Amino acid sequence: MKTRILGAVLGIATLSGLLVPSPAQAADGVSSARLNGSANYGGGSVRANVDFVNRKKVIFRNFTVRDLCPGDNRPVRARVVWIHTDGTTGYSAWRKDTNGCGDHGTNFGTIIRTGTKPIRKVYLHLQIYARSGGVRGFAFSANRDNQYT
């Protein structure tokens, strides 16, 4: 009888959000950044599912860059940024969506970052271009903290 009551109480606490999630649930998850377009310029977005594996390895699944309408015939690009525990910063290569303002953007698949230094946090960096060729705008996703450091 006591076991049944305890199970019911734990079930209700879990469903009502009274139990605190583990650090892995708080740090891993979807990251995204977006710039909305205007009448003169298109916008863009970037999205990836972040998964910290250990202190020195993080995986970005379904890294997708999308050009948003109105179409301005300018590419949208994004990259991954990581901050090491010693404060130094690293960057992935830029990934560009040059297909115009389609519905789905360009999915670059999985990006894996493994190095010799521990990673403290990561975020996504998005840039869109102006017709004159320079960068018109940029956005950053929220930081994702590595629960292993």
Secondary structure, 3 states (H helix, E strand, C coil): CHHHHHHHHHHHHHHHCCCCCCHHHHHCEEEEEEECCCCCCCEEEEEEEEEECCCCEEEEEEEEEEEECCCCCCCEEEEEEEEECCCCEEECCCEEECCCCCCCCEECCCEEEECCCCEEEEEEEEEEECCCCCEEEEEECCCEECCCC
